[in-house]
Amino acid sequence: MRHVLCAAGLLACPAVAVAQQPVPAALSLADAIAIAREQNPAYRQVLNNRGPAAWGTRSAYSSLLLPSVMVSGGVAYRSGPAALPDVELLAERPPCRRATISD
């Protein structure tokens, strides 16, 4: 098992060395910025997030300018004697009388 791990490590070392690019001894500012833009993960993440952020801004502005309409509704159905309980209560009440004040 130890030999397998050693062999795997020896095979992986050249791959790691190839992945790293040599940096020249003297860099100009433009070269340094180009290397940073290619290899900096935070910069690449910002570039990746620009598209969704622009769409979010566009969506926010459109929601302010365009009218919106919301519609909702519902239907309920009950059958049997408990369907209209208020009708029975109204039938049992005596009629209301108006009180008038006269001089």
C-alpha positions as CSV (number, residue, x, y, z in Angstrom):
1,M,0.0,0.0,0.0
2,R,2.9,2.3,0.8
3,H,4.4,1.8,-2.6
4,V,1.1,2.7,-4.3
5,L,1.0,6.0,-2.4
6,C,4.6,6.8,-3.3
7,A,4.0,6.1,-6.9
8,A,0.8,8.3,-6.9
9,G,2.7,11.1,-5.3
10,L,5.5,10.9,-7.8
11,L,3.0,11.0,-10.7
12,A,1.2,14.0,-9.2
13,C,4.2,16.2,-8.5
14,P,5.0,17.0,-12.2
15,A,1.3,17.8,-12.7
16,V,1.4,20.4,-9.9
17,A,4.6,21.9,-11.2
18,V,3.1,22.2,-14.7
19,A,0.0,24.0,-13.3
20,Q,2.2,26.8,-11.8
21,Q,3.3,29.3,-14.3
22,P,6.8,30.8,-13.9
23,V,6.7,34.5,-12.9
24,P,9.3,36.7,-14.7
25,A,11.8,38.5,-12.6
26,A,10.7,42.0,-13.7
27,L,7.0,42.6,-14.2
28,S,5.4,45.6,-15.7
29,L,2.2,46.9,-14.1
30,A,0.2,45.8,-17.1
31,D,1.7,42.2,-16.9
32,A,0.9,42.1,-13.1
33,I,-2.7,43.2,-13.7
34,A,-3.1,40.6,-16.5
35,I,-1.8,37.8,-14.3
36,A,-4.0,38.9,-11.4
37,R,-7.1,39.0,-13.6
38,E,-6.4,35.5,-14.9
39,Q,-5.6,33.8,-11.6
40,N,-7.4,35.8,-8.8
41,P,-10.5,33.8,-7.8
42,A,-12.1,36.8,-6.1
43,Y,-11.8,38.9,-9.3
44,R,-13.2,36.1,-11.4
45,Q,-16.1,35.7,-8.9
46,V,-16.9,39.4,-9.3
47,L,-16.9,39.1,-13.1
48,N,-19.2,36.0,-12.8
49,N,-21.7,37.9,-10.5
50,R,-22.0,41.0,-12.7
51,G,-24.6,39.4,-15.0
52,P,-27.1,38.3,-12.3
53,A,-26.6,41.6,-10.5
54,A,-27.5,43.5,-13.6
55,W,-30.6,41.5,-14.1
56,G,-31.6,42.0,-10.5
57,T,-31.3,45.8,-10.9
58,R,-33.3,45.7,-14.2
59,S,-36.0,43.7,-12.5
60,A,-36.1,46.1,-9.5
61,Y,-36.5,49.1,-11.9
62,S,-39.2,47.4,-13.9
63,S,-41.2,46.6,-10.8
64,L,-41.3,50.3,-10.0
65,L,-42.3,51.5,-13.5
66,L,-44.7,48.8,-14.6
67,P,-48.2,48.4,-13.0
68,S,-49.0,45.1,-11.4
69,V,-52.4,43.4,-10.9
70,M,-53.1,40.8,-8.3
71,V,-56.3,38.8,-8.4
72,S,-57.5,36.1,-5.9
73,G,-60.8,34.4,-5.3
74,G,-62.3,31.4,-3.6
75,V,-65.4,29.2,-3.6
76,A,-66.9,27.3,-0.7
77,Y,-69.8,24.8,-0.8
78,R,-71.6,23.2,2.0
79,S,-74.6,20.9,1.7
80,G,-77.2,19.7,4.2
81,P,-79.1,21.3,7.0
82,A,-76.0,23.3,8.2
83,A,-75.7,25.0,4.8
84,L,-77.6,28.2,5.8
85,P,-77.6,28.6,9.6
86,D,-78.3,32.3,9.5
87,V,-81.6,31.9,7.7
88,E,-83.1,30.0,10.6
89,L,-81.9,32.5,13.1
90,L,-83.5,35.4,11.2
91,A,-86.8,33.6,11.0
92,E,-86.9,33.2,14.8
93,R,-86.2,36.8,15.7
94,P,-89.1,39.2,16.3
95,P,-89.4,42.2,14.1
96,C,-87.5,45.3,15.2
97,R,-89.6,48.3,16.4
98,R,-88.4,51.9,16.0
99,A,-88.6,54.2,19.0
100,T,-89.6,57.7,18.2
101,I,-89.4,60.7,20.5
102,S,-92.2,63.2,20.2
103,D,-92.8,66.5,22.1
